[in-house]
C-alpha cells in the first residue's frame, strides 16, 4: 500500500511544481498609462509609451537644499519628450530632452530646488523613469 501511495503522490508533486506562475523580473507597465507618485519630498513618473501624446505639470514640495533628479530612458525609438523644471516665480531651472536612451543623474541645490515639473511627449515610443529625491537634512 505504501508503494502505491508514493507512486500516486510523486507525479502530482511534479505537476504542481511545474505549473507555478513565473514571477516577473521587472515591474510590468501598462502601455500609455503613466504611473505618478507625488508627495512631499518625493516625485516619480514612469511610462511605457507607444505613440504617446501627453503634457502635464505637477507641483513639487521639497524640504531640502539638495535634490537629485534621476532620468532613465530605455528602448527609445520615436517621437519627442521633454522634461522642464521650474523654480520660484516659474523661473526655468532645468530643461532636458528625453529623446534618446539614457541613464542620468543631476544634482540640484540652492536656488535651483524645483517647485514644478512639466513633462511633454509627442508621438513618443520608449520607457521613461523620472525620480526626484531630496538629500536628507
Secondary structure by P-SEA (a helix, b strand, c coil): caaaaaaaaaaaaaaaaaacccccccccccccbbbbbbcccbbbbbbbcccccccbbbbbbbcccbbbbbbbbccccbbbbbbbbbcccccccccccccccccbbbbbcccccccbbbbbbcccbbbbbbbbbbccc
